[in-house]
Amino acid sequence: MKIGDILKELENQEEELDENIPLEKLDSFIEFIKNIDVENLEFSSKDELQKLSKKIESIINKIVFLKNEIMQKADRLSRNKDATTAYMKSQLNDR
C-alpha cells in the first residue's frame, strides 16, 4: 500500500473527527491505523514517511482527547443521575 493513499484516507478520517461522530467511529479509526501493513509500505522519501507518522500521531491524539471528553461527560451524567435519584427518594420519604 502506498503512503500517499494512506495519508489521503487519514486526512479524510481526521476531517470526520472534527465533526460530531459516534463513539463507534473512533474505534474504526483506531482499527484502520492498526491495520496498516508497515512491512509492505511503498514510499518514495523519508519525508513522506514522516508525514504519515505525524498524521497518525495527530489522529491518535484527537481520538484520545475525544474519548476522554466522552468519559468525563458520562461520569458527570452518572453523578447527576445519582443525585437526582437520591433527591427524588428523599422527597418520596418525606411524604
Backbone as XML, in Angstrom:
<?xml version="1.0"?>
<chain id="A" units="angstrom">
  <residue number="1" name="MET">
    <atom name="N" x="0.847" y="-1.175" z="0.000"/>
    <atom name="CA" x="0.000" y="0.000" z="0.000"/>
    <atom name="C" x="0.893" y="1.239" z="0.000"/>
  </residue>
  <residue number="2" name="LYS">
    <atom name="N" x="0.516" y="2.232" z="-0.775"/>
    <atom name="CA" x="1.315" y="3.444" z="-0.878"/>
    <atom name="C" x="0.993" y="4.400" z="0.264"/>
  </residue>
  <residue number="3" name="ILE">
    <atom name="N" x="2.016" y="5.063" z="0.752"/>
    <atom name="CA" x="1.832" y="6.013" z="1.844"/>
    <atom name="C" x="0.891" y="7.135" z="1.422"/>
  </residue>
  <residue number="4" name="GLY">
    <atom name="N" x="0.992" y="7.569" z="0.183"/>
    <atom name="CA" x="0.110" y="8.631" z="-0.302"/>
    <atom name="C" x="-1.357" y="8.261" z="-0.157"/>
  </residue>
  <residue number="5" name="ASP">
    <atom name="N" x="-1.684" y="7.010" z="-0.457"/>
    <atom name="CA" x="-3.069" y="6.543" z="-0.316"/>
    <atom name="C" x="-3.497" y="6.531" z="1.148"/>
  </residue>
  <residue number="6" name="ILE">
    <atom name="N" x="-2.595" y="6.087" z="2.016"/>
    <atom name="CA" x="-2.903" y="6.048" z="3.445"/>
    <atom name="C" x="-3.085" y="7.466" z="3.978"/>
  </residue>
  <residue number="7" name="LEU">
    <atom name="N" x="-2.185" y="8.374" z="3.575"/>
    <atom name="CA" x="-2.293" y="9.767" z="4.023"/>
    <atom name="C" x="-3.625" y="10.378" z="3.606"/>
  </residue>
  <residue number="8" name="LYS">
    <atom name="N" x="-4.033" y="10.106" z="2.377"/>
    <atom name="CA" x="-5.302" y="10.636" z="1.872"/>
    <atom name="C" x="-6.466" y="10.131" z="2.728"/>
  </residue>
  <residue number="9" name="GLU">
    <atom name="N" x="-6.475" y="8.840" z="3.027"/>
    <atom name="CA" x="-7.531" y="8.255" z="3.855"/>
    <atom name="C" x="-7.496" y="8.821" z="5.272"/>
  </residue>
  <residue number="10" name="LEU">
    <atom name="N" x="-6.299" y="8.980" z="5.819"/>
    <atom name="CA" x="-6.175" y="9.534" z="7.171"/>
    <atom name="C" x="-6.653" y="10.977" z="7.228"/>
  </residue>
  <residue number="11" name="GLU">
    <atom name="N" x="-6.379" y="11.756" z="6.186"/>
    <atom name="CA" x="-6.856" y="13.138" z="6.146"/>
    <atom name="C" x="-8.380" y="13.180" z="6.114"/>
  </residue>
  <residue number="12" name="ASN">
    <atom name="N" x="-8.988" y="12.288" z="5.333"/>
    <atom name="CA" x="-10.453" y="12.209" z="5.301"/>
    <atom name="C" x="-10.995" y="11.858" z="6.681"/>
  </residue>
  <residue number="13" name="GLN">
    <atom name="N" x="-10.363" y="10.900" z="7.333"/>
    <atom name="CA" x="-10.825" y="10.482" z="8.651"/>
    <atom name="C" x="-10.610" y="11.578" z="9.687"/>
  </residue>
  <residue number="14" name="GLU">
    <atom name="N" x="-9.515" y="12.308" z="9.566"/>
    <atom name="CA" x="-9.244" y="13.383" z="10.516"/>
    <atom name="C" x="-10.295" y="14.482" z="10.390"/>
  </residue>
  <residue number="15" name="GLU">
    <atom name="N" x="-10.738" y="14.771" z="9.175"/>
    <atom name="CA" x="-11.805" y="15.753" z="8.981"/>
    <atom name="C" x="-13.073" y="15.309" z="9.701"/>
  </residue>
  <residue number="16" name="GLU">
    <atom name="N" x="-13.375" y="14.012" z="9.641"/>
    <atom name="CA" x="-14.553" y="13.486" z="10.322"/>
    <atom name="C" x="-14.425" y="13.622" z="11.832"/>
  </residue>
  <residue number="17" name="LEU">
    <atom name="N" x="-13.206" y="13.535" z="12.347"/>
    <atom name="CA" x="-13.001" y="13.668" z="13.788"/>
    <atom name="C" x="-13.366" y="15.059" z="14.282"/>
  </residue>
  <residue number="18" name="ASP">
    <atom name="N" x="-13.253" y="16.053" z="13.407"/>
    <atom name="CA" x="-13.572" y="17.420" z="13.789"/>
    <atom name="C" x="-15.080" y="17.648" z="13.872"/>
  </residue>
  <residue number="19" name="GLU">
    <atom name="N" x="-15.854" y="16.701" z="13.354"/>
    <atom name="CA" x="-17.306" y="16.786" z="13.423"/>
    <atom name="C" x="-17.775" y="15.946" z="14.607"/>
  </residue>
  <residue number="20" name="ASN">
    <atom name="N" x="-19.056" y="16.048" z="14.920"/>
    <atom name="CA" x="-19.609" y="15.182" z="15.964"/>
    <atom name="C" x="-19.799" y="13.799" z="15.378"/>
  </residue>
  <residue number="21" name="ILE">
    <atom name="N" x="-19.074" y="12.853" z="15.914"/>
    <atom name="CA" x="-19.149" y="11.489" z="15.396"/>
    <atom name="C" x="-19.465" y="10.531" z="16.535"/>
  </residue>
  <residue number="22" name="PRO">
    <atom name="N" x="-20.074" y="9.407" z="16.227"/>
    <atom name="CA" x="-20.366" y="8.437" z="17.287"/>
    <atom name="C" x="-19.095" y="7.760" z="17.796"/>
  </residue>
  <residue number="23" name="LEU">
    <atom name="N" x="-19.161" y="7.298" z="19.020"/>
    <atom name="CA" x="-18.012" y="6.651" z="19.653"/>
    <atom name="C" x="-17.510" y="5.465" z="18.842"/>
  </residue>
  <residue number="24" name="GLU">
    <atom name="N" x="-18.426" y="4.727" z="18.220"/>
    <atom name="CA" x="-18.033" y="3.561" z="17.431"/>
    <atom name="C" x="-17.103" y="3.955" z="16.288"/>
  </residue>
  <residue number="25" name="LYS">
    <atom name="N" x="-17.287" y="5.155" z="15.766"/>
    <atom name="CA" x="-16.453" y="5.622" z="14.655"/>
    <atom name="C" x="-14.997" y="5.788" z="15.113"/>
  </residue>
  <residue number="26" name="LEU">
    <atom name="N" x="-14.809" y="6.205" z="16.356"/>
    <atom name="CA" x="-13.445" y="6.348" z="16.869"/>
    <atom name="C" x="-12.726" y="5.009" z="16.827"/>
  </residue>
  <residue number="27" name="ASP">
    <atom name="N" x="-13.444" y="3.966" z="17.192"/>
    <atom name="CA" x="-12.844" y="2.633" z="17.163"/>
    <atom name="C" x="-12.474" y="2.213" z="15.741"/>
  </residue>
  <residue number="28" name="SER">
    <atom name="N" x="-13.278" y="2.619" z="14.749"/>
    <atom name="CA" x="-12.950" y="2.257" z="13.366"/>
    <atom name="C" x="-11.690" y="2.989" z="12.898"/>
  </residue>
  <residue number="29" name="PHE">
    <atom name="N" x="-11.471" y="4.219" z="13.371"/>
    <atom name="CA" x="-10.235" y="4.935" z="13.042"/>
    <atom name="C" x="-9.037" y="4.188" z="13.614"/>
  </residue>
  <residue number="30" name="ILE">
    <atom name="N" x="-9.174" y="3.756" z="14.856"/>
    <atom name="CA" x="-8.087" y="3.017" z="15.502"/>
    <atom name="C" x="-7.793" y="1.732" z="14.730"/>
  </residue>
  <residue number="31" name="GLU">
    <atom name="N" x="-8.842" y="1.025" z="14.333"/>
    <atom name="CA" x="-8.663" y="-0.216" z="13.578"/>
    <atom name="C" x="-7.960" y="0.041" z="12.248"/>
  </residue>
  <residue number="32" name="PHE">
    <atom name="N" x="-8.335" y="1.135" z="11.560"/>
    <atom name="CA" x="-7.693" y="1.463" z="10.290"/>
    <atom name="C" x="-6.191" y="1.643" z="10.495"/>
  </residue>
  <residue number="33" name="ILE">
    <atom name="N" x="-5.832" y="2.388" z="11.524"/>
    <atom name="CA" x="-4.419" y="2.649" z="11.792"/>
    <atom name="C" x="-3.700" y="1.352" z="12.162"/>
  </residue>
  <residue number="34" name="LYS">
    <atom name="N" x="-4.334" y="0.538" z="13.002"/>
    <atom name="CA" x="-3.709" y="-0.724" z="13.418"/>
    <atom name="C" x="-3.504" y="-1.674" z="12.238"/>
  </residue>
  <residue number="35" name="ASN">
    <atom name="N" x="-4.351" y="-1.573" z="11.226"/>
    <atom name="CA" x="-4.282" y="-2.500" z="10.095"/>
    <atom name="C" x="-3.335" y="-2.058" z="8.984"/>
  </residue>
  <residue number="36" name="ILE">
    <atom name="N" x="-2.639" y="-0.952" z="9.177"/>
    <atom name="CA" x="-1.662" y="-0.523" z="8.170"/>
    <atom name="C" x="-0.511" y="-1.526" z="8.169"/>
  </residue>
  <residue number="37" name="ASP">
    <atom name="N" x="-0.253" y="-2.096" z="7.020"/>
    <atom name="CA" x="0.807" y="-3.102" z="6.876"/>
    <atom name="C" x="2.146" y="-2.386" z="6.676"/>
  </residue>
  <residue number="38" name="VAL">
    <atom name="N" x="2.796" y="-2.076" z="7.785"/>
    <atom name="CA" x="4.017" y="-1.272" z="7.717"/>
    <atom name="C" x="5.164" y="-1.969" z="6.988"/>
  </residue>
  <residue number="39" name="GLU">
    <atom name="N" x="5.153" y="-3.276" z="6.986"/>
    <atom name="CA" x="6.239" y="-4.002" z="6.320"/>
    <atom name="C" x="6.151" y="-3.904" z="4.798"/>
  </residue>
  <residue number="40" name="ASN">
    <atom name="N" x="4.968" y="-3.624" z="4.281"/>
    <atom name="CA" x="4.799" y="-3.556" z="2.829"/>
    <atom name="C" x="4.448" y="-2.155" z="2.339"/>
  </residue>
  <residue number="41" name="LEU">
    <atom name="N" x="4.801" y="-1.138" z="3.119"/>
    <atom name="CA" x="4.525" y="0.234" z="2.698"/>
    <atom name="C" x="5.416" y="0.616" z="1.525"/>
  </residue>
  <residue number="42" name="GLU">
    <atom name="N" x="4.819" y="1.299" z="0.576"/>
    <atom name="CA" x="5.581" y="1.817" z="-0.560"/>
    <atom name="C" x="5.699" y="3.326" z="-0.382"/>
  </residue>
  <residue number="43" name="PHE">
    <atom name="N" x="6.917" y="3.817" z="-0.286"/>
    <atom name="CA" x="7.106" y="5.257" z="-0.140"/>
    <atom name="C" x="8.321" y="5.691" z="-0.937"/>
  </residue>
  <residue number="44" name="SER">
    <atom name="N" x="8.288" y="6.970" z="-1.311"/>
    <atom name="CA" x="9.355" y="7.462" z="-2.177"/>
    <atom name="C" x="10.395" y="8.295" z="-1.437"/>
  </residue>
  <residue number="45" name="SER">
    <atom name="N" x="10.079" y="8.713" z="-0.215"/>
    <atom name="CA" x="11.052" y="9.522" z="0.519"/>
    <atom name="C" x="10.832" y="9.401" z="2.025"/>
  </residue>
  <residue number="46" name="LYS">
    <atom name="N" x="11.863" y="9.772" z="2.750"/>
    <atom name="CA" x="11.784" y="9.776" z="4.210"/>
    <atom name="C" x="10.751" y="10.805" z="4.662"/>
  </residue>
  <residue number="47" name="ASP">
    <atom name="N" x="10.651" y="11.905" z="3.921"/>
    <atom name="CA" x="9.693" y="12.963" z="4.238"/>
    <atom name="C" x="8.260" y="12.425" z="4.196"/>
  </residue>
  <residue number="48" name="GLU">
    <atom name="N" x="7.989" y="11.597" z="3.207"/>
    <atom name="CA" x="6.657" y="11.009" z="3.072"/>
    <atom name="C" x="6.341" y="10.117" z="4.280"/>
  </residue>
  <residue number="49" name="LEU">
    <atom name="N" x="7.317" y="9.374" z="4.728"/>
    <atom name="CA" x="7.153" y="8.507" z="5.891"/>
    <atom name="C" x="6.935" y="9.338" z="7.161"/>
  </residue>
  <residue number="50" name="GLN">
    <atom name="N" x="7.649" y="10.450" z="7.277"/>
    <atom name="CA" x="7.478" y="11.334" z="8.432"/>
    <atom name="C" x="6.090" y="11.973" z="8.436"/>
  </residue>
  <residue number="51" name="LYS">
    <atom name="N" x="5.575" y="12.334" z="7.259"/>
    <atom name="CA" x="4.225" y="12.897" z="7.165"/>
    <atom name="C" x="3.196" y="11.891" z="7.664"/>
  </residue>
  <residue number="52" name="LEU">
    <atom name="N" x="3.363" y="10.639" z="7.264"/>
    <atom name="CA" x="2.448" y="9.588" z="7.707"/>
    <atom name="C" x="2.503" y="9.448" z="9.226"/>
  </residue>
  <residue number="53" name="SER">
    <atom name="N" x="3.694" y="9.428" z="9.766"/>
    <atom name="CA" x="3.872" y="9.293" z="11.210"/>
    <atom name="C" x="3.195" y="10.444" z="11.958"/>
  </residue>
  <residue number="54" name="LYS">
    <atom name="N" x="3.392" y="11.668" z="11.479"/>
    <atom name="CA" x="2.784" y="12.840" z="12.121"/>
    <atom name="C" x="1.265" y="12.810" z="12.006"/>
  </residue>
  <residue number="55" name="LYS">
    <atom name="N" x="0.757" y="12.379" z="10.869"/>
    <atom name="CA" x="-0.689" y="12.311" z="10.665"/>
    <atom name="C" x="-1.306" y="11.287" z="11.609"/>
  </residue>
  <residue number="56" name="ILE">
    <atom name="N" x="-0.670" y="10.130" z="11.718"/>
    <atom name="CA" x="-1.173" y="9.092" z="12.630"/>
    <atom name="C" x="-1.136" y="9.599" z="14.070"/>
  </residue>
  <residue number="57" name="GLU">
    <atom name="N" x="-0.052" y="10.249" z="14.444"/>
    <atom name="CA" x="0.060" y="10.788" z="15.802"/>
    <atom name="C" x="-1.022" y="11.831" z="16.069"/>
  </residue>
  <residue number="58" name="SER">
    <atom name="N" x="-1.280" y="12.689" z="15.096"/>
    <atom name="CA" x="-2.315" y="13.712" z="15.233"/>
    <atom name="C" x="-3.696" y="13.086" z="15.435"/>
  </residue>
  <residue number="59" name="ILE">
    <atom name="N" x="-3.999" y="12.072" z="14.641"/>
    <atom name="CA" x="-5.302" y="11.413" z="14.742"/>
    <atom name="C" x="-5.428" y="10.682" z="16.080"/>
  </residue>
  <residue number="60" name="ILE">
    <atom name="N" x="-4.388" y="10.000" z="16.492"/>
    <atom name="CA" x="-4.437" y="9.290" z="17.778"/>
    <atom name="C" x="-4.645" y="10.280" z="18.921"/>
  </residue>
  <residue number="61" name="ASN">
    <atom name="N" x="-3.966" y="11.419" z="18.878"/>
    <atom name="CA" x="-4.155" y="12.434" z="19.918"/>
    <atom name="C" x="-5.596" y="12.936" z="19.950"/>
  </residue>
  <residue number="62" name="LYS">
    <atom name="N" x="-6.187" y="13.145" z="18.780"/>
    <atom name="CA" x="-7.584" y="13.589" z="18.727"/>
    <atom name="C" x="-8.516" y="12.521" z="19.286"/>
  </residue>
  <residue number="63" name="ILE">
    <atom name="N" x="-8.260" y="11.276" z="18.928"/>
    <atom name="CA" x="-9.103" y="10.176" z="19.412"/>
    <atom name="C" x="-9.014" y="10.078" z="20.934"/>
  </residue>
  <residue number="64" name="VAL">
    <atom name="N" x="-7.815" y="10.154" z="21.468"/>
    <atom name="CA" x="-7.639" y="10.083" z="22.926"/>
    <atom name="C" x="-8.366" y="11.245" z="23.594"/>
  </residue>
  <residue number="65" name="PHE">
    <atom name="N" x="-8.232" y="12.444" z="23.040"/>
    <atom name="CA" x="-8.907" y="13.614" z="23.591"/>
    <atom name="C" x="-10.422" y="13.424" z="23.575"/>
  </residue>
  <residue number="66" name="LEU">
    <atom name="N" x="-10.964" y="12.979" z="22.437"/>
    <atom name="CA" x="-12.409" y="12.790" z="22.324"/>
    <atom name="C" x="-12.915" y="11.705" z="23.265"/>
  </residue>
  <residue number="67" name="LYS">
    <atom name="N" x="-12.193" y="10.617" z="23.363"/>
    <atom name="CA" x="-12.615" y="9.544" z="24.280"/>
    <atom name="C" x="-12.585" y="10.031" z="25.724"/>
  </residue>
  <residue number="68" name="ASN">
    <atom name="N" x="-11.560" y="10.783" z="26.105"/>
    <atom name="CA" x="-11.500" y="11.330" z="27.467"/>
    <atom name="C" x="-12.660" y="12.279" z="27.726"/>
  </residue>
  <residue number="69" name="GLU">
    <atom name="N" x="-12.961" y="13.108" z="26.743"/>
    <atom name="CA" x="-14.076" y="14.046" z="26.864"/>
    <atom name="C" x="-15.394" y="13.287" z="27.044"/>
  </residue>
  <residue number="70" name="ILE">
    <atom name="N" x="-15.586" y="12.245" z="26.269"/>
    <atom name="CA" x="-16.803" y="11.431" z="26.366"/>
    <atom name="C" x="-16.893" y="10.780" z="27.745"/>
  </residue>
  <residue number="71" name="MET">
    <atom name="N" x="-15.790" y="10.253" z="28.229"/>
    <atom name="CA" x="-15.794" y="9.603" z="29.545"/>
    <atom name="C" x="-16.104" y="10.605" z="30.658"/>
  </residue>
  <residue number="72" name="GLN">
    <atom name="N" x="-15.577" y="11.812" z="30.559"/>
    <atom name="CA" x="-15.864" y="12.839" z="31.560"/>
    <atom name="C" x="-17.340" y="13.211" z="31.545"/>
  </residue>
  <residue number="73" name="LYS">
    <atom name="N" x="-17.913" y="13.345" z="30.350"/>
    <atom name="CA" x="-19.337" y="13.671" z="30.249"/>
    <atom name="C" x="-20.188" y="12.539" z="30.807"/>
  </residue>
  <residue number="74" name="ALA">
    <atom name="N" x="-19.808" y="11.310" z="30.525"/>
    <atom name="CA" x="-20.551" y="10.157" z="31.044"/>
    <atom name="C" x="-20.476" y="10.127" z="32.566"/>
  </residue>
  <residue number="75" name="ASP">
    <atom name="N" x="-19.324" y="10.439" z="33.117"/>
    <atom name="CA" x="-19.158" y="10.466" z="34.569"/>
    <atom name="C" x="-20.040" y="11.548" z="35.194"/>
  </residue>
  <residue number="76" name="ARG">
    <atom name="N" x="-20.067" y="12.735" z="34.582"/>
    <atom name="CA" x="-20.921" y="13.816" z="35.094"/>
    <atom name="C" x="-22.391" y="13.436" z="35.023"/>
  </residue>
  <residue number="77" name="LEU">
    <atom name="N" x="-22.796" y="12.825" z="33.913"/>
    <atom name="CA" x="-24.189" y="12.389" z="33.779"/>
    <atom name="C" x="-24.546" y="11.364" z="34.845"/>
  </residue>
  <residue number="78" name="SER">
    <atom name="N" x="-23.650" y="10.458" z="35.106"/>
    <atom name="CA" x="-23.885" y="9.429" z="36.118"/>
    <atom name="C" x="-24.044" y="10.060" z="37.501"/>
  </residue>
  <residue number="79" name="ARG">
    <atom name="N" x="-23.185" y="11.015" z="37.828"/>
    <atom name="CA" x="-23.292" y="11.690" z="39.129"/>
    <atom name="C" x="-24.584" y="12.485" z="39.227"/>
  </residue>
  <residue number="80" name="ASN">
    <atom name="N" x="-24.971" y="13.163" z="38.135"/>
    <atom name="CA" x="-26.226" y="13.918" z="38.135"/>
    <atom name="C" x="-27.409" y="12.985" z="38.331"/>
  </residue>
  <residue number="81" name="LYS">
    <atom name="N" x="-27.365" y="11.834" z="37.669"/>
    <atom name="CA" x="-28.446" y="10.849" z="37.803"/>
    <atom name="C" x="-28.534" y="10.365" z="39.241"/>
  </residue>
  <residue number="82" name="ASP">
    <atom name="N" x="-27.394" y="10.065" z="39.843"/>
    <atom name="CA" x="-27.376" y="9.597" z="41.229"/>
    <atom name="C" x="-27.928" y="10.662" z="42.178"/>
  </residue>
  <residue number="83" name="ALA">
    <atom name="N" x="-27.538" y="11.907" z="41.959"/>
    <atom name="CA" x="-28.024" y="12.995" z="42.814"/>
    <atom name="C" x="-29.526" y="13.186" z="42.640"/>
  </residue>
  <residue number="84" name="THR">
    <atom name="N" x="-29.998" y="13.122" z="41.407"/>
    <atom name="CA" x="-31.430" y="13.273" z="41.134"/>
    <atom name="C" x="-32.214" y="12.133" z="41.765"/>
  </residue>
  <residue number="85" name="THR">
    <atom name="N" x="-31.710" y="10.928" z="41.636"/>
    <atom name="CA" x="-32.379" y="9.758" z="42.227"/>
    <atom name="C" x="-32.441" y="9.893" z="43.747"/>
  </residue>
  <residue number="86" name="ALA">
    <atom name="N" x="-31.356" y="10.310" z="44.367"/>
    <atom name="CA" x="-31.331" y="10.486" z="45.823"/>
    <atom name="C" x="-32.325" y="11.562" z="46.248"/>
  </residue>
  <residue number="87" name="TYR">
    <atom name="N" x="-32.391" y="12.650" z="45.507"/>
    <atom name="CA" x="-33.333" y="13.726" z="45.821"/>
    <atom name="C" x="-34.772" y="13.228" z="45.707"/>
  </residue>
  <residue number="88" name="MET">
    <atom name="N" x="-35.072" y="12.507" z="44.630"/>
    <atom name="CA" x="-36.436" y="12.001" z="44.433"/>
    <atom name="C" x="-36.815" y="11.023" z="45.548"/>
  </residue>
  <residue number="89" name="LYS">
    <atom name="N" x="-35.891" y="10.173" z="45.955"/>
    <atom name="CA" x="-36.165" y="9.230" z="47.046"/>
    <atom name="C" x="-36.432" y="9.978" z="48.346"/>
  </residue>
  <residue number="90" name="SER">
    <atom name="N" x="-35.655" y="11.023" z="48.607"/>
    <atom name="CA" x="-35.863" y="11.789" z="49.839"/>
    <atom name="C" x="-37.217" y="12.488" z="49.818"/>
  </residue>
  <residue number="91" name="GLN">
    <atom name="N" x="-37.630" y="12.961" z="48.645"/>
    <atom name="CA" x="-38.938" y="13.609" z="48.525"/>
    <atom name="C" x="-40.059" y="12.607" z="48.772"/>
  </residue>
  <residue number="92" name="LEU">
    <atom name="N" x="-39.896" y="11.392" z="48.262"/>
    <atom name="CA" x="-40.907" y="10.356" z="48.469"/>
    <atom name="C" x="-40.975" y="9.945" z="49.938"/>
  </residue>
  <residue number="93" name="ASN">
    <atom name="N" x="-39.830" y="9.884" z="50.589"/>
    <atom name="CA" x="-39.792" y="9.504" z="52.007"/>
    <atom name="C" x="-40.394" y="10.582" z="52.898"/>
  </residue>
  <residue number="94" name="ASP">
    <atom name="N" x="-40.317" y="11.841" z="52.461"/>
    <atom name="CA" x="-40.866" y="12.946" z="53.244"/>
    <atom name="C" x="-42.386" y="12.985" z="53.194"/>
  </residue>
  <residue number="95" name="ARG">
    <atom name="N" x="-42.993" y="12.313" z="52.265"/>
    <atom name="CA" x="-44.455" y="12.359" z="52.124"/>
    <atom name="C" x="-45.103" y="11.434" z="53.041"/>
  </residue>
</chain>
